[in-house]
Every structure is written in C-alpha cells, then in structure tokens.
Amino acid sequence: MSSIKFSNLDRKETVAKLAREEFDLVVIGGGITGGGIALDAASRGLKVALVEKGDFASGTSSKSTKLIHGGLRYLKQFDFWLVKEVGSERAIVHKLAPHLVLPEKMLLPLIENGSYGKWLTSIGLKVYDILAQVTGDDKRKMLEKKEAMKLEPLLPKKILKGAGYYAEYRTDDARLTIENIKTSLQFGAQALNYAAVEDFEYQDEQISGVKVKDGISGRSFTIRTKYVISAAGPWVDELRSLNQSKKGKRLHLTKGVHLVFPHEKLPVRQSVYFDIPDGRMMFAIPRGKVTYVGTTDTNFNKDKDDVKVDLADAIYLLSAVNNMFPSIELEMEDIVSSWAGLRPLIHEEGKSASELSRKDEIFTSDSGLLSIAGGKLTGYRKMAERVVDRIAKKMEEELGKKLKACTTDKIRLCGNLEFKKPKHVKKYIAAVYDRIKADGFTEHDAWFLVTTYGKQTEAILDTYATLKDKDQYVRMIKAELRFGIDFEMVQNPMDFFIRRTGRLYFDIESVRTLMDSVLDEFKNIYQVDDAQLSEWKETLENELEAHSNFSLQRV
C-alpha cells in the first residue's frame, strides 16, 4: 500500500474533521494496542478515530524489549494458552511486516544451578515448538557445551553445560505501532497525536462523545461517537476513574529497564537469553552497531510520564551481564544509551511483579466504555480482535448491524509491498546499498533504511536525490525527516529521533552530530521561532543526558 498524507501540517483540517463528524468508534491510546484496534475496526468497515495524549508509541510501545517472541518463560508458569497464542502470532506478524519483524536466533545457555536443566529445557523447547507451530530451520536444537561455546565464545566456560537454540523475532515496537496506525488510514481511519482525553459526554447514561484537548493549539473539542475503547496502557485506570467505573480488578505497573552498549563492548554473535543470580532471566540482543540488554521487573508507583533508568537499575543490569559474560567486564561508562518503560499488568493479590500474568483483560463499564490492558507486544493483533469482537457484538445487538470477521492476519502493513520472505528483504537491502554506496554510505546504512521504512525507503531516496547539502548524512537525515513530517505525523525532534527512527537508543551519536541539521529543517518546514527551536534543542540535550549518563546524583 502506498503512503497516505499524514501530517501535523494539516492538523487544523484533521481537528475540524474530528469535531464535525460522528464516528462509530473512538480509540483512546496510540500505542501498539490502540493502533492494532484502529486497523482491525477500520478494516471491518467502522468509521474510526484514534487519539493519543502524547506522540504515537510514546508510552510502553517504544520501551519494550522489542521482541516478537513466543513467551518461552511462560511455560514455567504453565501458561500454555499464552504460549500457544503468542507463538502463533509471531509468524503472522512476521508475514505482515517482514522488514520490521526480523528472524533472530536465540541461545539459552544451560549453566550449573541455573533456571533450566538440560532435560527440562529439551522438553520445554519441544512443547514450545508444538504450541507455537514452529517449522523448518526454526525448530529448536539442543547443543553440547562445545557447540555452544563455538556459537558464543563469550559464555562462561567453567559453569556452562550446554545450550538450547531456538528462533525468535526482533522488531522496532514504535515502528510497528506507527505502521499499524498508517495502515488503518487506508481504511478511512483518522488519527491524531498530542490530543488528550479530558472527559466523556453522555446521552441516556451512555457515552456519546469524547472531550479532547489539542496539545498543540490548546483548544478543546468533542468527538461524537457510538462506542469508545480505551487502550491507554498504564493510564487505563485514570480513564476508568474519569468514567466513574474503576472497580474490581485494577492495574499493577512494573518498570522494565534496558541498557545499550557499543557492539564491540558486548560482541555477542546472536541473541542470548540467560540466567542472572537472583533467579530471573535476561536478554542480550545485538542490533546493528549496538547490543542492548534487559530487563528489570520492579513495582512502579511514581510519575507515569517520567520513567527513568536510575543508578540502581544500571548497576543491577551491569552486574548480571558481567556474571554471564565474565571476560567482558563492562563498566558504567560503557553504557551509551538506555530506556525504561512500564508494563500495565493486571493486579493479583500475593504475586510479585515477575509472577503476574501477561494476559490481557477487557473491562466493560455500565456506560459503555470498553478498556483493554495487560497483554504482550506479540499478542497485540489478537488483543485488538478480541475487543473489536465485543464492539461487533454490541453493534449487532443494539443497531442490528453485523460486522465482518477480523482480517488483520492478511493485511500487510505499510512498507511491505512485496516482501513475502526474509530473503526478499535481504535482496532489497542489497539493492538499496548498491544505490547509495557511491555516496559513501555503508551496508549498515542500507540495512537501517530498509528495516525502518521497508519499501517506503523509495520515497526517502527520491527526496534525498533532490537535496543539495554537501554532507550525504545531512541530506539523508533531512529526507527521512521530510518523510516523517509528511507521512508519519512527526511534530517535534523527539518524535523523530526517539520513536520514528530509534536513533536515541540505537545510534545515539548520530543524534548529537545531526541534531542541528534536523532543527534547521524543522525551522524551515514548521516556520517556528528561535525560542521554540531553543526549547526543542534543550529538550533533546536533556534526553541525551538522561539516557546515557548515570552519575551518583541519579540514585
């Protein structure tokens, strides 16, 4: 599918349309769940509006471990249903966006006194293969110690007994979110970021509208609608309280932290899922120029809009990595970036953060508000299907209108015009590299473009060819930015550097070197004054500091 214009340069017209028309469904929350719901509902024929109080994917959906994984660890909790569902979903989401959802071999080291013994791991991975319907080369293998060391020489030779070797998929969660939202536009959906829900309007004690405050203009407006789904992640309970329907089960928020190192500092050859001394498990995942590690799982009850990695988090993860890879000896100054996010889990009395189920839950209020929370990134499409099925049932009962069944398992996401297999993505990366290498770009640059934008790279390269800046990287970043502003609702430099490109996490040095060029382009396109530009620059510099500097003052 080709890109539809999706720009905050047209914000006045978008807001006017939202305020003027009546919708079948308003989706609150522009994370992966909300994006999935918008696509599911719009593709079934509903007139859909989605609003997000910050930028799309600015909450949990840009701060996960960025894996579309089968939930091997849920076998330990005997949660076979969850393993079966997310295992099956991996293959579907990979098919929908093979440029974004990339095959990733995972090594599970078996160590003395570790969480997984050899026999149980072999059985567990076999059950995992069956439940997740794994086929071909992706099926699990059990490796002897010598084989495991050959695959990953960094493993601790003294305590290593062997390894399990199986398949997962890696993604960019924020890109997956924006591509779901953009694909929903193909079916007539409307979407707006920086649009916070202030209140609900009612008719005959049923929700009939959503009052929204435009975070850019400061004005408020109402969207009239038949139905409302809240997919606001960690903020679901606030909206239930606003609706005076917060009763029964509630959310339990936990914090997950990730650290990023230059790949040469932690040169793992593939992803590793390994034991840490306190009995938990952790990932080390190579990605382009870096390797990232995570995650923590600690209770969180502070400001949900200000979730940071603190010194204790960094020390915990550093210690865990150094314990599994003793020859590495990572230090605090080796951390180049980091991120921290919240998991909106469903509270269960007496259970610790890591014991809580990752299943999703749907809450229904007497006034018609449907809320969905919990769940996993991998299961976003099925979560959307379940909650839209509820709307379909209500529409049939109340309006006599029958909706068609969910078809999102067959709708390719934006950026995937012709990729049917991983080899097609690889061929396109090679073709892009052939086109840009004469200008001094690397194979990594081609890989980044394709695994970020897919076939939308064509539009970026077309713009790149028209620009006159001497530095090729300045030309390319400006071409990416123009694409983001025209087709991905980029409103400010943070949207671009953090969520549309992931550069703050995975190529933080490029943010430092290209920041001024990006700010200049924002000034030209959005016609902002120097005060706004200075404010954006200060915010970016603060973000760089917060994500990469772990001094003793931040305990």
Secondary structure, 3 states (H helix, E strand, C coil): CCCCCCCHHHHHHHHHHHHHCEEEEEEECCCHHHHHHHHHHHHCCCCEEEECCCCCCCCHHHCCCCEECCCHHHHCCCCHHHHHHHHHHHHHHHHHCCCCCEEEEEEEEEECCCCCCHHHHHHHHHHHHHHCCCCHHHCCEEEEHHHHHHHCCCCCCCCEEEEEEEEEEECCHHHHHHHHHHHHHCCCCEEECCEEEEEEEEECCEEEEEEEEECCCCCEEEEEEEEEEECCHHHHHHHHHHCCCCCCCCEEEEEEEEEEEECCCCCCCCEEEEECCCCCEEEEEEECCEEEEECCCEECCCCCCCCCCCHHHHHHHHHHHHHHCCCCCCCHHHCCEEEEEEEEEECCCCCCHHHCCCCEEEEECCCCEEEEEECCHHHHHHHHHHHHHHHHHHHHHHHCCCCCCCCCCCCCCCCCCCCCCHHHHHHHHHHHHHHHHHHCCCHHHHHHHHHHHHHHHHHHHHHHCCCCCCCHHHHHHHHHHHHHHHHCCCCCHHHHHHHHCCHHHHCHHHHHHHHHHHHHHHHHHHCCCHHHHHHHHHHHHHHHHHHHCCCHHHC
